[in-house]
């Protein structure tokens, strides 16, 4: 038993002697295996403490300051690096290592670091650049090398991207410095989507424009400002090439929004019997004379009472097609089935517009159906829309005075008072029968009045009349527009809308 104990003691003596034997000197301090292990443990401990402190600052102080996710991540990462560096300095000083003695060693290591570890150094510097410049931050939706995803983490060497398919991709930081990056979240998240649409030759471009704009406005994720637009790109081999342009503020959902808009476009085109063509090719025949002779021979056989099965089937198909193509009398269409172009042309100040001018008008507004008894706008609500009555009638009521004011018919408009005076709605408007209204948002009214100066004159005239009528009822303050007559109101419209 004593011999085993003596052997164990000798083993531990030799082991501890090996652990404490100096391997090399840094200045006056020797480093052994035990000293190096101690330094590594203390350095790891310093990194852990730095990480805990930076996370605490991020979740408490930075969150209370109202900073966005990207700024919080960048600041906490920089704090972690600084604290870890300070901790390592204290560890070295506490171990008796004089940092001035590391100058030569640092120079040698720096040369090797520069030549042998160029990529690591480049990624490190690039990571610091990303953290300080804030051009790409955690939480941003970016596109790099046809890869779409959200920035999850920016570290010293690499950046982690979570793609729209839920995959995590690790990208070296140098890529973000050397490559063109599309940052969809930078400053303004709004972006424009281009949705190409091809329709058959012979389709009416005005009706196509209306269908595409209706589809765009039906999608809730499409912004109303800036307004959707339709571009006519040209004449393709098989189709008229249009492009629908819509604005969104959720770039990470761009594919889903495109899909939703495409479904709506297909529905609107089918509803209007607008064909989406398929590729077609011209067929050139080398032996038309032989085919013509064969056709005449078959015709002679048919005249002699011989009917081939193929010809019988073809004749039946022709008969069926001719029966289907016979015109039917559908009867008069209701206004709900009219195109927006036809409805606008019924309005006095649009009746002389060409199809091209009406197509432009359709981009400035949209039609909306209101059943009888529905409230279009309420008294004291903010005024952000201008309405033109395309069909039906509406009643203007005052809840404040509890009385009827007027009835407006086809071709008349309302909503201009609150837009021009910058005041809430002065009355409630309710449909007295089924009505179709042409709605123009505030941001598009300027374009509409610039294109239709006669409408601006009509608005000025009506505003002057309605302003006086509302004063007589006590529904408008006496100092609004200082009881301005038509000419001053017209000048105010010119100043407000730049026309």
C-alpha positions in Angstrom: 0.0 0.0 0.0 2.8 2.3 0.9 4.5 1.6 -2.5 1.4 2.5 -4.4 1.1 5.8 -2.5 4.7 6.6 -3.1 4.3 5.9 -6.8 1.2 8.2 -6.9 3.1 11.0 -5.2 6.0 10.7 -7.6 3.6 10.8 -10.6 1.9 14.0 -9.3 5.3 15.5 -8.6 6.5 14.8 -12.2 3.1 16.0 -13.6 3.1 19.2 -11.6 6.7 19.8 -12.5 5.9 19.4 -16.2 2.9 21.8 -15.8 5.0 24.5 -14.0 8.2 24.1 -16.1 8.7 27.4 -18.0 8.1 27.0 -21.8 9.2 30.5 -22.8 9.6 34.0 -21.4 7.8 37.2 -22.2 10.0 39.9 -20.7 10.7 38.9 -17.1 7.7 36.6 -16.9 7.9 32.9 -17.7 4.9 31.1 -19.1 4.3 27.4 -18.3 1.5 25.1 -19.3 -0.4 25.9 -16.1 0.0 29.6 -16.6 -1.3 29.4 -20.2 -4.3 27.3 -19.1 -5.0 29.9 -16.4 -4.8 32.7 -19.0 -7.2 30.9 -21.3 -9.8 30.3 -18.5 -9.6 33.9 -17.4 -9.9 35.1 -21.0 -13.0 32.9 -21.5 -14.4 34.2 -18.3 -13.8 37.8 -19.4 -15.6 37.2 -22.7 -18.6 35.6 -20.9 -18.8 38.6 -18.5 -18.6 41.1 -21.4 -21.4 39.2 -23.2 -23.6 39.2 -20.2 -23.1 42.9 -19.5 -23.7 43.8 -23.2 -26.9 41.7 -23.3 -28.1 43.4 -20.1 -27.5 46.8 -21.6 -29.3 45.9 -24.8 -32.4 44.5 -23.1 -32.7 47.2 -20.4 -31.1 50.5 -21.3 -31.2 50.4 -25.1 -34.7 49.0 -25.2 -36.0 51.8 -23.0 -34.4 54.4 -25.2 -36.7 53.3 -28.1 -33.9 52.3 -30.5 -34.7 49.9 -33.3 -33.5 46.3 -33.3 -30.6 47.0 -35.7 -29.2 49.8 -33.6 -29.5 47.8 -30.3 -27.7 44.9 -31.8 -24.9 47.1 -33.2 -24.3 49.0 -30.0 -24.4 45.9 -27.8 -21.9 44.1 -30.1 -19.5 47.0 -30.0 -19.8 47.2 -26.2 -19.1 43.5 -25.9 -15.9 43.8 -28.0 -14.7 46.7 -25.9 -15.4 45.0 -22.6 -13.8 41.8 -23.8 -10.6 43.7 -24.9 -10.4 45.5 -21.5 -10.9 42.2 -19.7 -8.1 40.5 -21.7 -5.8 43.4 -20.8 -6.6 43.0 -17.1 -6.0 39.3 -17.3 -2.6 39.8 -18.9 -1.6 42.5 -16.4 -2.8 40.3 -13.5 -0.6 37.5 -14.7 2.4 39.7 -14.4 2.9 40.1 -18.2 4.2 43.6 -19.1 2.3 44.6 -22.2 5.2 46.7 -23.5 7.2 43.5 -23.8 4.6 42.3 -26.3 5.4 45.1 -28.9 7.9 43.0 -30.8 5.8 39.9 -30.6 2.8 41.8 -31.8 4.7 43.2 -34.8 5.8 39.7 -35.8 2.3 38.3 -35.3 0.9 41.3 -37.2 3.0 40.5 -40.2 1.9 36.9 -40.2 -1.7 38.0 -39.6 -1.5 40.2 -42.6 0.0 37.6 -45.0 -1.5 34.4 -43.7 -4.8 35.5 -42.5 -5.8 38.1 -45.0 -9.4 36.9 -45.3 -9.9 36.8 -41.6 -8.6 40.3 -41.2 -10.7 41.5 -44.1 -13.8 40.0 -42.6 -13.0 41.4 -39.2 -12.6 45.0 -40.6 -15.7 44.6 -42.7 -17.7 43.5 -39.7 -16.6 46.6 -37.8 -17.5 48.7 -40.8 -21.0 47.2 -41.0 -21.5 47.8 -37.2 -20.4 51.4 -37.3 -21.9 52.6 -40.6 -25.4 51.2 -40.0 -26.1 50.8 -43.7 -26.9 47.1 -43.0 -28.4 46.3 -39.6 -29.9 43.4 -37.8 -33.5 43.0 -38.9 -33.0 44.5 -42.4 -34.4 42.7 -45.4 -31.7 42.5 -48.0 -30.8 40.9 -51.3 -27.3 39.7 -52.0 -26.3 37.5 -54.9 -30.0 36.8 -55.7 -30.4 35.7 -52.1 -33.3 37.3 -50.2 -33.4 37.3 -46.5 -33.4 39.1 -43.1 -30.2 39.9 -41.3 -30.2 37.9 -38.0 -26.7 38.5 -36.7 -23.6 40.5 -37.5 -20.5 39.1 -35.9 -16.7 39.7 -36.3 -16.2 37.2 -39.2 -19.6 36.7 -40.8 -23.2 37.7 -41.0 -26.2 35.3 -40.7 -29.1 35.7 -43.1 -32.4 34.0 -42.7 -33.9 33.5 -46.2 -37.7 33.8 -47.0 -37.7 30.0 -47.1 -36.5 29.8 -43.4 -32.9 28.8 -44.2 -30.0 30.3 -42.3 -27.1 31.3 -44.6 -23.6 32.3 -43.2 -22.0 35.0 -45.4 -18.5 36.4 -44.9 -18.6 40.1 -44.0 -16.2 41.0 -46.9 -19.1 40.1 -49.3 -21.1 43.1 -48.0 -18.2 45.4 -48.8 -17.3 44.1 -52.2 -20.8 43.3 -53.6 -23.7 45.5 -54.5 -26.4 44.9 -51.8 -30.1 45.8 -52.1 -31.3 46.8 -48.7 -35.1 46.9 -48.9 -35.4 48.3 -45.4 -32.9 51.1 -45.6 -34.5 54.4 -44.6 -37.8 53.9 -46.4 -39.2 50.3 -46.6 -41.5 51.2 -49.5 -40.7 49.7 -52.8 -42.4 49.2 -56.2 -43.3 45.9 -57.7 -43.4 45.4 -61.5 -46.0 42.8 -62.5 -46.0 42.0 -66.3 -49.3 41.2 -68.0 -49.8 40.1 -71.7 -53.2 40.4 -73.3 -54.4 39.3 -76.7 -54.3 41.6 -79.7 -57.6 43.4 -80.2 -58.1 44.0 -76.4 -59.1 47.5 -75.5 -56.1 49.2 -73.6 -58.5 51.4 -71.6 -60.4 48.4 -70.3 -57.2 46.5 -69.6 -55.9 49.5 -67.6 -59.1 49.6 -65.6 -59.0 45.9 -64.9 -55.3 46.0 -63.7 -55.9 49.0 -61.5 -59.0 47.5 -59.9 -57.0 44.3 -59.2 -54.2 46.4 -57.6 -56.6 48.3 -55.4 -58.4 45.2 -54.2 -55.2 43.9 -52.6 -55.0 45.2 -49.0 -51.1 45.1 -48.9 -50.8 47.5 -51.9 -50.4 51.1 -50.9 -52.9 53.7 -52.2 -50.1 56.3 -52.2 -48.1 56.4 -54.4 -51.0 55.2 -56.7 -50.8 52.1 -58.8 -49.8 52.7 -62.4 -50.1 50.8 -65.7 -47.4 51.0 -68.4 -47.9 49.9 -72.0 -44.5 48.4 -72.8 -45.1 47.5 -76.5 -46.3 45.1 -79.0 -45.0 41.6 -78.5 -44.9 38.6 -80.8 -48.1 37.2 -79.3 -49.5 39.8 -77.0 -49.9 43.5 -76.0 -47.4 43.8 -73.2 -48.6 45.8 -70.1 -46.9 46.2 -66.8 -48.7 46.9 -63.5 -46.7 48.9 -61.0 -47.7 48.9 -57.3 -46.1 50.1 -54.1 -45.8 48.1 -50.9 -44.2 48.7 -47.5 -43.5 45.0 -46.7 -40.7 44.0 -49.0 -40.2 40.6 -47.3 -43.8 39.7 -48.4 -43.2 40.8 -52.0 -43.6 37.3 -53.5 -46.9 36.7 -51.6 -48.2 40.1 -52.6 -47.3 39.4 -56.3 -49.2 36.1 -56.1 -52.3 37.7 -54.6 -52.3 40.5 -57.2 -51.9 37.9 -60.1 -54.9 36.0 -58.8 -56.9 39.2 -58.8 -55.7 40.2 -62.3 -56.7 36.8 -63.7 -60.2 37.2 -62.1 -60.7 40.8 -63.5 -59.5 39.8 -67.0 -61.8 36.8 -67.1 -64.7 38.9 -65.9 -64.2 41.2 -68.8 -63.5 38.4 -71.4 -60.0 39.7 -72.0 -57.9 36.8 -73.3 -54.4 36.1 -72.1 -52.8 34.6 -75.2 -50.5 31.7 -75.6 -47.4 31.6 -77.9 -48.3 31.3 -81.6 -46.3 30.4 -84.7 -47.0 30.8 -88.4 -47.1 27.6 -90.4 -45.7 27.6 -93.9 -46.8 24.8 -96.3 -44.4 23.5 -99.0 -47.2 21.8 -101.1 -50.3 24.0 -101.0 -51.3 22.8 -104.5 -51.5 19.1 -103.5 -53.4 20.0 -100.4 -55.9 22.1 -102.5 -56.4 19.2 -104.9 -57.0 16.8 -102.1 -59.5 19.2 -100.6 -61.4 19.4 -103.9 -61.4 15.6 -104.2 -63.0 15.3 -100.8 -65.5 17.9 -101.7 -66.5 16.0 -104.8 -66.9 12.8 -102.9 -69.1 14.6 -100.4 -71.3 16.0 -103.2 -71.8 12.4 -104.4 -73.2 11.4 -101.1 -70.1 10.0 -99.6 -69.3 11.6 -96.3 -66.1 10.7 -94.4 -66.3 10.5 -90.7 -63.7 13.2 -90.2 -65.6 15.6 -92.4 -68.9 14.7 -90.6 -67.2 15.6 -87.3 -65.8 18.8 -88.7 -69.2 19.8 -90.1 -70.8 19.1 -86.7 -68.2 21.3 -85.0 -68.8 24.1 -87.5 -72.5 23.9 -86.9 -72.0 23.9 -83.2 -69.6 26.9 -83.3 -71.9 28.8 -85.6 -74.8 28.2 -83.2 -72.7 29.4 -80.2 -71.5 32.5 -82.1 -75.0 33.6 -83.0 -75.6 37.0 -81.5 -78.0 37.2 -78.6 -79.9 40.1 -77.4 -78.6 40.6 -73.8 -80.9 43.5 -73.2 -79.9 46.8 -71.7 -76.9 46.8 -69.3 -77.2 48.2 -65.9 -74.6 50.9 -64.9 -72.9 48.4 -62.7 -71.8 46.5 -65.8 -70.6 49.5 -67.7 -66.9 50.2 -68.1 -65.5 53.1 -66.1 -64.7 54.8 -69.3 -68.4 54.9 -70.4 -69.4 56.1 -66.9 -66.9 58.9 -67.0 -68.0 60.0 -70.4 -71.5 60.6 -69.1 -70.1 63.4 -66.8 -70.3 66.8 -68.4 -66.6 67.9 -68.0 -65.3 64.5 -69.2 -67.7 63.9 -72.2 -65.2 65.5 -74.7 -62.2 63.5 -73.5 -60.5 61.1 -75.8 -59.9 57.4 -74.9 -56.3 58.3 -74.1 -57.4 61.1 -71.7 -59.9 58.8 -70.1 -57.3 56.2 -69.6 -55.2 58.8 -67.7 -58.2 59.7 -65.6 -58.7 56.1 -64.6 -55.2 56.1 -63.1 -56.2 59.0 -60.8 -59.2 57.5 -59.3 -61.4 54.4 -59.0 -65.0 53.6 -58.9 -66.8 52.3 -55.8 -70.3 50.9 -55.5 -72.5 52.0 -52.6 -75.9 50.4 -52.0 -78.9 52.5 -51.1 -78.8 53.9 -47.5 -75.0 53.5 -47.0 -73.1 56.4 -45.5 -70.3 57.6 -47.8 -68.7 60.0 -45.4 -69.6 61.3 -41.9 -69.8 64.7 -40.5 -66.6 65.8 -38.6 -64.5 63.0 -40.2 -61.2 64.0 -41.8 -61.6 64.8 -45.5 -59.1 62.8 -47.6 -61.2 62.0 -50.7 -63.1 63.7 -53.5 -66.2 62.1 -55.0 -67.9 62.4 -58.4 -71.3 60.8 -58.8 -71.3 58.5 -61.9 -74.8 57.0 -61.3 -77.5 57.2 -58.7 -78.2 60.0 -56.1 -76.9 60.9 -52.7 -78.3 63.1 -49.9 -76.4 65.6 -47.9 -77.5 65.8 -44.3 -76.4 67.9 -41.3 -76.3 66.0 -38.0 -75.3 69.2 -36.2 -78.4 71.1 -37.4 -80.5 67.8 -37.7 -81.8 68.8 -41.2 -81.6 67.9 -44.8 -79.3 70.1 -47.0 -79.4 68.9 -50.6 -79.7 66.0 -53.0 -76.9 65.4 -55.5 -77.4 63.6 -58.9 -75.2 62.1 -61.6 -72.4 64.3 -62.7 -72.2 66.3 -59.5 -69.4 66.0 -56.9 -68.8 66.5 -53.2 -66.0 66.4 -50.7 -64.2 69.4 -52.0 -64.8 71.7 -49.0 -62.8 69.7 -46.4 -60.0 69.1 -48.9 -59.6 72.8 -49.8 -60.3 74.3 -46.4 -58.4 71.7 -44.5 -61.3 71.2 -42.1 -63.3 68.1 -41.1 -66.4 67.1 -43.1 -69.1 69.7 -42.7 -71.9 67.2 -43.5 -72.9 63.6 -43.8 -73.4 62.1 -47.2 -75.6 59.0 -47.7 -76.8 57.3 -50.8 -80.6 57.5 -51.4 -80.3 54.7 -54.1 -77.7 52.4 -55.5 -74.8 54.7 -56.6 -71.5 54.4 -58.3 -68.9 57.0 -57.2 -65.6 58.0 -58.8 -63.2 58.4 -55.8 -60.1 60.5 -56.1 -57.7 60.5 -53.1 -56.1 63.8 -51.9 -52.7 63.0 -53.4 -54.2 62.4 -56.9 -56.5 65.3 -57.0 -53.7 67.7 -58.0 -53.0 65.6 -61.1 -56.6 65.4 -62.0 -57.2 69.1 -61.8 -54.0 69.8 -63.7 -55.4 67.6 -66.5 -58.9 69.0 -66.3 -58.8 72.7 -65.6 -62.6 73.0 -66.4 -63.2 70.7 -63.4 -61.2 73.1 -61.3 -63.5 75.9 -62.4 -66.5 73.8 -61.5 -65.1 73.0 -58.1 -64.4 76.7 -57.4 -67.9 77.7 -58.5 -69.6 75.0 -56.4 -67.4 75.6 -53.4 -68.4 79.3 -53.4 -72.1 78.4 -53.6 -72.0 75.6 -51.0 -69.9 77.8 -48.7 -72.5 80.4 -48.6 -75.3 77.9 -48.2 -73.5 76.3 -45.2 -73.0 79.8 -43.6 -76.7 80.4 -44.0 -77.4 77.2 -42.1 -74.8 78.1 -39.5 -72.7 75.0 -40.3 -69.5 76.9 -41.4 -67.6 79.6 -39.6 -67.8 83.0 -41.0 -64.1 83.4 -41.3 -63.5 80.3 -43.4 -61.8 81.5 -46.5 -62.9 85.0 -45.4 -66.1 84.6 -47.5 -64.1 84.5 -50.6 -65.9 84.7 -54.0 -65.3 82.5 -57.0 -62.1 84.2 -58.3 -60.3 84.0 -55.0 -61.3 80.4 -54.5 -60.0 79.6 -58.0 -56.7 81.3 -57.1 -56.6 79.3 -53.9 -57.0 76.1 -55.9 -54.2 77.2 -58.2 -51.9 77.7 -55.2 -52.8 74.5 -53.4 -52.6 72.2 -56.3 -50.1 74.1 -58.5 -52.3 74.3 -61.6 
